[in-house]
Amino acid sequence: MSRHLDIDVAIVGGGLVGSSAALALRNMGFDVALLDKGFCGAQASGVNYGGVRRQGRPREQLPLSQRAHAVWPRLKELIGIDGEFLRSGHLKLARSEADMASLEAYAAEVADQGLDLELIGHNGLRERFPWIDGSILGASLCAGDGHANPRLVSAGFASAARRAGVHVLENTPVAGITRNGEGFALEAGTGTTLTAAIVINSAGAWADRFAADFGEPVPLTRIYPSMIVTEPLPPVMTVNIGIEGGGIYARQVERGNCVVGGERALPLADPDFSRPRGDGALAIMNRTAEVFPALRHAQAIRFWSGTEAAMPDRNPVIGFSGTTPGLIHAFGFTGAGFQIAPGVGEVLAELVRDGRTSTPIEAFSISRFSRPATSRPDQHRTSHGSGADQPPEPHNRGAHS
Amino acid sequence: MSARPQPLVVGAGPAGIRAAAALVAAGLRPLVVDEAPACGGQIYRQRLVQDGRSTKDLYGSEAGKAERLHAAFAALDGHIDYWPQALLWNLRDGTADIAVAGTSRRVAYDGLILATGATDRVLPVPGWTLPGVFTLGGSQVSLKAQGCAIGSRVVFAGSGPLLYLVAWQYMKAGVEVAAVLDAAPATAKLNLIRAVPLDAGIVLRGARFVAELRLRGVAIRTGVEGLRFEGEGRVSGVAWREGGRERRLACDGVGYGLALRSETQLADLAGCTFRFDDRDRAWLPTRDVAGRSSVAGVYLAGDGAGIAGADAAERAGERAALALLEDRGLAVDRARVVALETELARIGRLRDVLEAAFPFPAHWAGAIDDSITLCRCEGITAGAVREAAKHFDIGEINRLKAVSRVGMGRCQGRICAAASAEVLAAATGKPIDGVGRLRAQAPVKPIPLALQLAADRSEDAA
């Protein structure tokens, strides 16, 4: 079965970044193809924790994060579903005086960014959040943050893009991208070929190979978050919870299930897939029972993991290629992509239409990884298939929400 | 500490018991882990307290087999480690996580025999979640283990050999059986003639059940369509269509099931390759005639690897253990291997015939009304599933789970996955093997958040 599409923009990777960019571009009138080697939103975008959180991000991410913040309440109008988005607030807990000092320092550092952080002492915490264990010393509340259902939001953007007229090609791994005059030629699975003026590389944990093929190797590694979910419980958690310095992060969905993340999972023989470790999952469960005494008798019903791209400085790569006109990168969100992804989609669409964006993204330039000696290869051609690659070692445990 | 870890046998039903016995006979000391408080599996399940019933009362014509199996397991005492009431909730790379006696133990194993058994397969019909409606297997367990009937006037409905067996057992126990409602047309049973040369005994036994039920005035209806269970708050009747006519019967208990489905989550977690099996209409872990899975050192036996019944399970369990021994370079009795494989092949041919005689009514799936609950744990209706598939343009079962929550609850799809796949296939016009297989995730059954990791076993994995 062979098929050819001649389009304006080819987006490689149907996660939340790629599908929100596809929808934004289509709404601007571009002819767009969204390609995924599997199903749209089936990787990190769809299996992440679901935190919609600005609090805790490095200062350079906050303008982009604020832009995304304005998108979340408009999901229903944008994609036809609200994605179970709840503006519950995000409460970051301090287990020690040092942790509380870090929260205070962060609040001071980003005071001009409009997060409206509220520092809460021990007594205030006991009074307002009595379901949190008394050993927690204090916390920082970002009332405008919240959480949403990643399984719905990611698939929702992709299906909205499809309804808007984007060519959504699932189970279509991109085998090669070639510079072709002013644009690009793409070979995709099952005999599909495309020509496009612009290519967006939003291939997540698989994006590094596309970047490398255009002479831009990046130090991308893979991380495998580890999640557990409880049976449905009566309402307990009124906010999305994080812990300063890492540990666990937890939220309760409207259905009543508590979703808790922490630790790291391990890749399977096929490194595109991963699964939580049994002892790691038990550690998350035990800590959950300690921090939230009301959950002490709850049951865990499922664990899961996913494959995410991480960059060494924990910032994503967003922006034009340094080597190839018409190529735009957006990947490497390091376990914190969910909230900002819809904002990134808007930014990418602006880059395509205007060649620039109103949101500062200089800090995310791919050029920060380029070595001075690297010369641009003559041949812009890729040949890899659907994604089997040697997995880098997962990162040590850390905050992930 | 250079000794190899012990082999691990999961399940103490017919397959697990025979596997453990064969390992012990070769001088190995396996660890046998079982969820039940006593050995026997579902079919030879033991009662919780002595209640005056004989094994003949409990197991009928299979009493001899049950007694021999229970005795064989008792004889292993001192030669195996045996953890009853233990849940193996996670498996990976030669390490099992097992919840037992209030803590979770990490156990390294060398050689894994999965004899995980089966549960009832159901397709939702109106009223299937009403109190008083049980699965056929559940009805049997209630009678066998607890000495309780599911009602005083009971209807059995569905398909599969268990339908007639359980009805007969209830009748023998003195319960009024109002009717047996068989989804298959009467002509399907003509296939049983082909089973006579394979196992005349089983055909005669089935014929006797039907004759004795009829003799006691039990209505046996075939070609049943439009099955539904009625009642306010609990079941009070059954309605169905038969030859274009509506029929209705009062009852206060229903046993319903459409044959069995294999419990394959542990094989999935162990990394086994799966294939679609047309006879079972299910994804099953691949295995060779000896029970070797696609993963070295992992063996599959009994109904957990494909429905074949208790007699096959005993032989497959023993054969899998012999395969484990062969793979360790230990001597095995070749004549015994040949005899077991010959028997398993014969039973395999018998299963082909039984499947034709008790066919699965796949066409019911497309007819499930939108208002009917498909996923009981999450309260997801067939309509919600169809709507999600349409809205998100989904034709794959794991994606359907992601957007609709079907199969995401406490049972992790063990009850609803087969029906969800049928509904999705019917809604999208795909063949049933075209909608994929629900991937298993640990824990295979719920475990408490406060479950503590035990640190008391020296062979724990690092």
Interface residues (C-beta under 8 A of the other chain):
Chain A: F39 G41 A42 G46 G80 R151 L152 A155 G156 A158 S159 R162 T230 E231 P232 R255 L268 A269 R275 P276 R277 G278 D279 A281 L282 M285 N286 T288 A289 L295 R296 H297 A298 Q299 A300 I301 R302 F303 W304
Chain B: W89 N90 R92 T95 D97 S104 R106 L269 G271 E378 H391 F392 D393 I394 E396 N398 R399 A402 V403 R405 M408 G409 R410 Q412 Q441 A442 P443 P446 I447 P448 L449 A450 L451 Q452 L453
